[in-house]
Every structure is written in structure tokens, then in C-alpha cells.
């Protein structure tokens, strides 16, 4: 199983749990693009801010 497949499975279960438990929760996405000093980073990736 690839890292991306594991992430998708985890996020699917996590989103269902949060939607069931937390009223008013909105799941927007799992990774967001951030550019720092000309370097592309994505929140949620294993290489964040090293």
C-alpha cells in the first residue's frame, strides 16, 4: 500500500468520525500548498518545514 493510499484511507475514516462527533465541522482538504522562500511545501506531507 502506497503512502498516498494510506493517507486517503486514514482521512476517509477521520472525516467520518469528526463529522459524526463534531457538530458544524467542515472537512476542506488534506493538503494545502504553501510557498516559503521559493520552495513549494504542502501541509500534511511528511516533509513539512524541515
KERO-634188 format. One record per residue (C-alpha): x, y, z; residue in three letters. Coordinates in Angstrom, 2 decimals, padded with zeros to 5 digits, m for minus. Last residue first. Layout:
BEGIN
<site c1="X" c2="Y" c3="Z" r="ALA"/>
...
END
This chain:
BEGIN
<site c1="012.34" c2="020.60" c3="007.58" r="UNK"/>
<site c1="009.08" c2="022.51" c3="007.28" r="UNK"/>
<site c1="006.78" c2="019.70" c3="006.16" r="UNK"/>
<site c1="008.48" c2="016.70" c3="004.50" r="UNK"/>
<site c1="005.91" c2="014.06" c3="005.54" r="UNK"/>
<site c1="003.14" c2="015.93" c3="003.78" r="UNK"/>
<site c1="000.17" c2="017.32" c3="005.70" r="UNK"/>
<site c1="000.74" c2="020.89" c3="004.73" r="UNK"/>
<site c1="002.29" c2="021.07" c3="001.28" r="UNK"/>
<site c1="005.55" c2="022.87" c3="000.60" r="UNK"/>
<site c1="006.86" c2="024.57" c3="m002.53" r="UNK"/>
<site c1="010.18" c2="026.38" c3="m002.06" r="UNK"/>
<site c1="010.58" c2="029.95" c3="m003.35" r="UNK"/>
<site c1="011.38" c2="031.25" c3="000.13" r="UNK"/>
<site c1="008.24" c2="029.66" c3="001.53" r="UNK"/>
<site c1="005.38" c2="028.65" c3="m000.77" r="UNK"/>
<site c1="002.45" c2="026.87" c3="000.88" r="UNK"/>
<site c1="000.09" c2="024.50" c3="m000.95" r="UNK"/>
<site c1="m002.63" c2="022.85" c3="001.13" r="UNK"/>
<site c1="m003.01" c2="019.16" c3="001.83" r="UNK"/>
<site c1="m005.91" c2="017.27" c3="003.40" r="UNK"/>
<site c1="m008.96" c2="019.19" c3="002.34" r="UNK"/>
<site c1="m011.98" c2="021.22" c3="003.43" r="UNK"/>
<site c1="m013.64" c2="018.97" c3="006.01" r="UNK"/>
<site c1="m016.44" c2="021.03" c3="007.53" r="UNK"/>
<site c1="m017.38" c2="020.57" c3="011.19" r="UNK"/>
<site c1="m020.66" c2="022.09" c3="012.40" r="UNK"/>
<site c1="m021.41" c2="019.40" c3="015.01" r="UNK"/>
<site c1="m018.40" c2="017.33" c3="015.96" r="UNK"/>
<site c1="m018.86" c2="013.61" c3="016.66" r="UNK"/>
<site c1="m020.26" c2="012.17" c3="013.42" r="UNK"/>
<site c1="m018.49" c2="014.58" c3="011.07" r="UNK"/>
<site c1="m015.26" c2="014.06" c3="013.02" r="UNK"/>
<site c1="m015.51" c2="010.27" c3="012.77" r="UNK"/>
<site c1="m016.40" c2="010.30" c3="009.07" r="UNK"/>
<site c1="m013.54" c2="012.70" c3="008.34" r="UNK"/>
<site c1="m011.06" c2="010.52" c3="010.25" r="UNK"/>
<site c1="m012.14" c2="007.34" c3="008.42" r="UNK"/>
<site c1="m011.73" c2="008.96" c3="005.00" r="UNK"/>
<site c1="m008.54" c2="010.72" c3="006.07" r="UNK"/>
<site c1="m006.95" c2="007.43" c3="007.15" r="UNK"/>
<site c1="m007.88" c2="005.67" c3="003.90" r="UNK"/>
<site c1="m006.61" c2="008.56" c3="001.76" r="UNK"/>
<site c1="m003.34" c2="008.77" c3="003.72" r="UNK"/>
<site c1="m002.75" c2="005.02" c3="003.45" r="UNK"/>
<site c1="m003.35" c2="005.17" c3="m000.31" r="UNK"/>
<site c1="m000.96" c2="008.14" c3="m000.66" r="UNK"/>
<site c1="001.77" c2="006.34" c3="001.33" r="UNK"/>
<site c1="001.45" c2="003.37" c3="m001.00" r="UNK"/>
<site c1="000.00" c2="000.00" c3="000.00" r="UNK"/>
END
